[in-house]
Amino acid sequence: MRVLLTGGGTAGHINPALAIAEIIRRHDPDAVIEFVGIRTGKEADLIPREGYRLHFVQSMGIRRSLSLANVKAVWMAYTSPKARETVAILEEFQPDIVIGTGGFASWPIMKAAANRKIPTAIHESNAIPGLTVKCLQKHVDRIWVNFPQTVKGLRAKKKTVCVGNPLREGFSVTSYEEARRELGLQRGRKLLLSFGGSLGAEAINRATLALMESFSAKHPEILHVHAAGKRDFDAVKKEFEARGLSQYGNCRVVDYIYRMPVYMSAADVVISRAGAMTLSELAAMKRACILIPSPNVTDNHQYKNAKALADVGAACLVEEKTLEAVGLQAAVESLFSSDDRRKRMQKAISDFADPNVNERIWAEINALLKK
């Protein structure tokens, strides 16, 4: 089996693509798998780290504003599927199937493959389908979604299948004890993990530095690791130093957490956004979590995701507008002050995990190839 996977820009699109690659490799060790992305996306860092060959195409995100950059993005969307480098990838690799996981980076190769009648499928992890998925829906053979309600936002309902979110193997096999041993955490020490996405989130970065200063630095029994994101890391690190936080060995700031399954599995509390992929990972790991939904997403779907979990005690919901007040610290103190509270939350969020997702996706791949 020869498979091209595409999806990029942020880790939210790249990780499900890597998960699908793992599913294929586990069932077909002889499969040849390569990736397609853009040079400026996070995939340029993450994909080669996993040992896969990465091809590059030209693509830009389209924004809801009139600007020269947007005109260029629209023109690139029109021309990129027929561009020399896009066509050359298909002619050289000769894929049996092309699978995308959303984001503007997946548009050129997915559209070009569909034009050539190569079997194609695209996965949408969020409740509200993104622009790329909407534009590709009439061209691809299958649309795989995580939420049943996503179908309502698509016209191509007959080719849409609810499969769930694919997860990398580490999110299901790494135990709390094993992860703690791998990270060298001493018995009795707690781990607080916080992040705002692969590119970062300014509001979460500000709130986390304040939390480190007012709470984490005063609790040496808690190791607090924060991923600031590539875009904001230098500024966050500078502020981290200015606040004198570097003198506390239990406070650490990094740009990105490459071994997320290990860190998430070892964590006692996780602070994060409420994107669909992150929630699937937290549910699989059974982690107590504090969710800070991004207010800058379509139809406020991250808030709706977080509210659904918070309503049944599966997460703490802290809106971004309350971060600068006492919202975040109060939630952290509440969870670390009670082992029972964390255990109840872990049990509640585990009900949202679906252990059959990966097998369902493998069955879908085979069904599409046979058809």
C-alpha positions in Angstrom: 0.0 0.0 0.0 1.3 3.4 -1.0 -0.2 6.3 1.1 0.2 10.0 0.9 -0.9 11.9 4.1 -1.4 15.6 4.2 -2.5 18.2 6.8 -0.5 20.9 8.5 0.1 24.4 9.7 -0.5 23.4 13.3 -0.1 20.3 15.4 -3.9 20.0 15.5 -3.8 18.9 11.9 -0.5 17.1 11.9 -1.0 14.8 14.9 -4.1 13.0 13.5 -2.2 12.5 10.2 0.6 10.9 12.2 -1.9 8.8 14.1 -3.4 7.5 10.8 0.1 6.7 9.6 0.6 4.6 12.8 -2.7 2.8 12.2 -1.6 1.9 8.7 1.9 0.8 9.7 0.5 -1.4 12.5 -1.7 -3.3 10.1 0.5 -3.2 7.1 4.2 -3.0 8.1 5.2 -2.9 4.4 3.1 0.1 3.6 5.0 3.1 2.0 3.9 6.3 3.7 4.9 9.9 2.8 3.6 13.3 3.8 2.8 16.5 2.0 2.8 19.9 3.7 4.1 23.5 3.5 7.5 24.7 4.4 6.3 27.3 7.0 4.0 24.9 8.8 4.8 22.9 12.0 4.9 19.8 9.8 8.4 20.9 8.6 9.6 20.2 12.2 7.3 17.3 13.3 7.1 15.0 10.3 10.9 14.5 9.7 11.3 13.8 13.4 9.0 10.8 13.0 11.2 9.5 10.1 8.8 10.2 7.2 9.7 11.9 4.0 7.9 15.2 3.6 7.1 16.8 0.2 6.2 20.5 0.0 3.5 22.4 -1.9 2.5 26.0 -2.1 -0.6 27.0 0.0 -1.8 29.9 2.1 -4.7 30.3 4.6 -7.7 32.3 3.4 -8.9 34.9 5.9 -12.2 36.7 6.2 -10.9 40.0 5.1 -10.0 41.9 1.9 -6.2 42.3 1.6 -3.4 41.7 -0.9 -2.4 38.6 1.1 -5.9 37.2 0.8 -6.0 37.8 -2.9 -2.7 35.9 -3.2 -4.1 33.1 -1.1 -7.2 32.7 -3.3 -5.0 32.7 -6.4 -2.7 30.1 -4.9 -5.7 27.9 -4.0 -6.9 28.1 -7.6 -3.4 27.3 -9.2 -1.7 25.1 -6.6 -3.5 21.8 -7.5 -2.2 22.1 -11.0 1.2 23.4 -10.1 4.3 21.6 -11.3 5.5 20.6 -7.8 2.0 19.2 -6.8 1.6 17.1 -9.9 5.2 15.9 -9.7 4.5 14.4 -6.2 1.7 12.3 -7.5 3.5 11.2 -10.6 6.6 10.3 -8.7 5.0 8.6 -5.7 2.0 6.9 -7.4 -0.2 6.7 -4.3 -2.9 4.1 -3.8 -4.8 6.5 -1.6 -4.4 10.1 -0.4 -5.7 11.1 3.1 -5.9 14.6 4.5 -6.6 15.9 8.0 -7.6 19.5 7.2 -5.9 22.8 7.1 -5.0 24.8 4.0 -1.8 22.8 3.6 -3.9 19.8 2.5 -5.9 21.5 -0.3 -3.4 21.3 -3.2 -2.5 17.6 -3.1 -6.1 16.5 -2.1 -7.7 18.4 -5.0 -5.0 17.2 -7.5 -5.5 13.6 -6.3 -9.2 13.8 -6.7 -8.8 15.3 -10.2 -6.8 12.2 -11.1 -9.4 9.8 -9.6 -7.1 8.6 -6.9 -9.0 7.4 -3.8 -9.2 10.2 -1.3 -10.5 10.8 2.2 -10.3 13.8 4.5 -10.8 13.8 8.3 -12.4 16.6 10.2 -11.8 16.5 14.0 -13.8 19.6 15.0 -17.6 19.9 15.3 -17.7 22.7 12.8 -16.0 21.7 9.4 -13.2 23.9 8.3 -13.0 25.8 5.1 -10.7 23.3 3.4 -13.0 20.4 4.2 -16.0 22.3 2.9 -14.2 23.1 -0.3 -13.0 19.5 -0.8 -16.3 17.8 0.1 -17.6 17.5 -3.4 -14.2 16.3 -4.7 -13.1 13.6 -2.2 -14.5 10.1 -1.9 -15.0 10.0 1.8 -15.3 12.6 4.7 -14.5 11.2 8.1 -15.7 13.2 11.1 -15.3 13.1 14.8 -18.7 14.5 15.9 -22.0 13.3 14.5 -23.3 16.9 14.3 -20.5 17.8 11.9 -22.6 16.2 9.2 -25.0 19.1 9.5 -22.4 21.5 8.3 -21.7 19.5 5.1 -23.6 19.1 1.9 -22.0 15.8 0.9 -23.8 13.8 3.7 -23.9 10.5 1.8 -20.1 10.3 1.7 -19.6 11.4 5.3 -18.8 8.8 8.0 -18.5 9.4 11.8 -15.3 7.6 12.9 -14.0 9.6 15.8 -10.5 11.1 16.2 -7.5 8.9 15.5 -5.0 8.9 18.3 -1.3 8.1 18.3 -0.4 4.8 20.0 1.3 6.5 23.0 -2.0 8.1 24.1 -3.4 4.6 24.8 -0.5 2.5 26.0 1.6 4.7 28.2 0.6 4.3 31.9 0.8 7.0 34.6 3.5 5.0 36.4 5.6 4.3 33.3 5.4 7.9 32.1 6.5 9.2 35.5 9.5 6.8 35.5 10.5 7.9 32.1 10.4 11.6 33.1 12.3 10.8 36.4 9.5 12.1 38.6 10.0 11.2 42.3 7.3 9.4 44.2 4.8 11.9 45.6 5.7 14.8 43.3 2.9 16.1 41.2 3.1 17.3 37.6 1.1 20.3 36.3 1.2 20.5 32.5 0.1 23.6 30.6 0.0 24.6 26.9 -2.0 26.6 24.5 -1.3 24.9 21.1 1.7 24.4 18.9 2.0 28.0 17.9 1.1 29.3 21.4 -1.7 31.4 22.9 -0.8 34.8 24.3 -3.5 35.0 26.9 -2.7 31.5 28.3 1.0 32.4 28.3 0.4 35.5 30.3 -1.9 33.7 32.8 0.5 30.8 33.2 3.5 33.1 34.1 1.3 34.8 36.7 0.2 31.3 38.0 3.8 30.2 38.2 4.7 33.4 40.2 1.7 33.2 42.6 1.2 29.5 43.0 3.7 27.1 41.4 6.9 28.8 42.7 5.4 28.4 46.2 4.7 24.7 45.8 8.0 22.9 45.2 6.2 19.5 45.4 4.6 20.4 42.1 6.6 20.4 38.8 5.0 22.9 36.4 6.0 22.5 32.8 4.6 25.0 30.3 4.8 24.9 26.5 4.7 28.5 25.2 4.5 27.7 21.5 7.1 28.5 18.8 5.7 31.9 18.0 5.8 33.3 21.5 8.5 31.4 23.1 11.3 34.0 23.1 9.0 36.7 24.6 7.7 34.2 27.2 11.2 33.1 28.2 12.3 36.7 28.6 9.4 37.4 30.9 10.0 34.2 32.7 13.5 35.3 33.5 12.4 38.9 34.3 10.0 37.5 37.0 12.8 35.6 38.6 11.1 32.3 37.9 14.3 30.6 36.6 15.5 30.3 40.2 12.7 27.8 40.9 13.6 24.3 39.7 10.0 23.3 39.6 9.0 25.9 37.0 10.0 25.2 33.4 9.1 26.8 30.1 9.7 25.2 26.7 8.6 26.0 23.2 7.0 22.7 22.4 6.5 19.3 24.0 7.5 16.7 21.5 6.8 13.7 23.8 3.2 14.8 24.6 1.9 11.3 25.3 4.5 10.8 28.0 4.0 14.2 29.6 0.2 14.0 29.4 0.2 10.5 30.8 2.4 11.6 33.7 0.4 14.7 34.5 -1.9 15.1 37.5 -3.5 18.2 36.1 -3.5 19.5 32.5 -4.3 23.1 31.4 -5.1 23.4 27.7 -7.4 24.8 25.0 -10.5 22.8 24.2 -9.7 21.6 20.6 -11.3 18.3 19.6 -7.9 16.5 19.3 -6.7 17.6 22.7 -10.0 16.5 24.3 -9.8 13.1 22.7 -6.2 12.7 24.0 -7.2 13.8 27.5 -10.1 11.4 27.5 -8.0 8.5 26.4 -5.4 9.4 29.1 -8.1 10.0 31.8 -6.5 13.2 32.8 -8.0 15.8 35.2 -8.0 19.0 33.2 -8.7 22.8 33.2 -10.0 23.9 29.8 -9.5 27.4 28.5 -11.5 27.6 25.2 -10.2 29.8 22.4 -12.7 32.6 21.8 -11.4 33.0 18.2 -12.9 29.9 16.6 -15.9 29.4 14.4 -19.3 29.2 16.2 -17.4 29.2 19.5 -17.1 25.4 19.3 -14.3 25.1 21.8 -16.5 26.7 24.5 -19.2 24.2 23.6 -16.7 21.3 23.8 -15.5 22.4 27.2 -19.0 23.1 28.5 -20.2 19.6 27.6 -17.4 18.1 29.7 -17.7 20.6 32.6 -21.4 20.0 32.9 -20.8 16.3 33.8 -17.7 17.0 36.0 -15.2 15.8 33.4 -13.3 19.1 33.3 -13.0 22.6 34.8 -14.0 25.4 32.5 -12.2 28.7 32.7 -13.1 31.3 30.1 -10.2 33.4 28.7 -11.8 36.6 29.9 -11.4 35.5 33.6 -7.8 34.4 33.3 -6.4 37.7 34.5 -8.5 37.5 37.6 -8.5 34.5 39.9 -10.1 31.9 37.7 -7.1 29.9 36.7 -5.4 29.8 40.1 -8.6 28.9 41.9 -9.2 25.9 39.5 -5.6 24.7 40.0 -5.8 25.0 43.8 -9.1 23.2 43.8 -7.8 20.2 41.9 -4.4 19.9 43.7 -6.1 20.2 47.1 -8.2 17.0 46.6 -7.0 13.7 45.2 -10.6 12.5 45.3 -11.8 15.4 43.1 -9.1 14.6 40.5 -10.1 10.9 40.5 -13.7 11.8 40.0 -12.8 14.0 37.1 -10.6 11.3 35.6 -13.4 8.8 35.7 -15.9 11.3 34.2 -13.7 12.2 31.3 -12.8 8.6 30.5 -16.5 8.1 29.5 -15.7 10.3 26.4 -12.9 8.0 25.2 -13.6 5.7 22.2 -11.2 2.7 22.1 -12.4 1.6 18.7 -11.6 4.7 16.6 -8.4 3.4 15.1 -9.8 0.1 14.0 -12.8 1.9 12.5 -10.5 4.1 10.4 -8.5 1.1 9.2 -11.7 -0.6 8.1 -12.7 2.7 6.2 -9.3 2.8 4.4 -9.7 -0.8 3.2 -13.3 -0.3 2.2 -12.3 2.8 0.1 -9.4 1.0 -1.6 -11.6 -2.0 -2.5 -14.3 0.2 -3.9 
